[in-house]
Amino acid sequence: MSTSTIVFVFLGLFLLGGAYSFWKQKLPKGVVLLLVLGSGMCLATGLMRI
């Protein structure tokens, strides 16, 4: 695995954790949705690079 793969997967998990945290704090759904979409794109990119 290359370094960029590890970075993308780590960033995707980090954003997913942030989205969960924001959802638990009942912040606006638009912000949570944006974090989830960013997380999904990072995870997909990381997994496709494997």
C-alpha positions as CSV (number, residue, x, y, z in Angstrom):
1,M,0.0,0.0,0.0
2,S,1.3,3.4,-0.9
3,T,1.3,6.4,1.4
4,S,-1.5,8.1,-0.5
5,T,-3.8,5.1,0.1
6,I,-3.2,5.2,3.8
7,V,-3.8,9.0,3.9
8,F,-7.1,8.8,2.0
9,V,-8.4,6.0,4.2
10,F,-7.3,7.8,7.4
11,L,-8.9,11.0,6.2
12,G,-12.1,9.2,5.3
13,L,-12.4,7.7,8.7
14,F,-11.5,11.0,10.4
15,L,-14.3,12.8,8.5
16,L,-16.7,10.0,9.3
17,G,-16.0,10.3,13.0
18,G,-16.5,14.1,12.7
19,A,-19.8,13.6,11.0
20,Y,-20.9,11.2,13.7
21,S,-19.8,13.7,16.4
22,F,-21.7,16.6,14.7
23,W,-24.8,14.4,14.3
24,K,-24.7,13.6,18.1
25,Q,-24.4,17.4,18.8
26,K,-27.5,18.0,16.6
27,L,-25.7,20.4,14.3
28,P,-27.3,21.3,11.0
29,K,-27.9,18.3,8.7
30,G,-26.2,20.1,5.8
31,V,-22.9,20.1,7.5
32,V,-23.2,16.5,8.5
33,L,-24.2,15.5,5.0
34,L,-21.2,17.4,3.6
35,L,-18.8,15.5,5.9
36,V,-20.4,12.2,5.1
37,L,-20.0,12.8,1.4
38,G,-16.4,13.9,1.8
39,S,-15.7,10.8,3.9
40,G,-17.3,8.5,1.4
41,M,-15.3,10.0,-1.5
42,C,-12.0,9.7,0.5
43,L,-12.7,6.1,1.5
44,A,-13.7,5.1,-2.0
45,T,-10.5,6.7,-3.4
46,G,-8.4,5.0,-0.8
47,L,-10.0,1.6,-1.4
48,M,-9.7,1.9,-5.2
49,R,-6.0,2.7,-4.9
50,I,-5.3,-0.6,-3.0
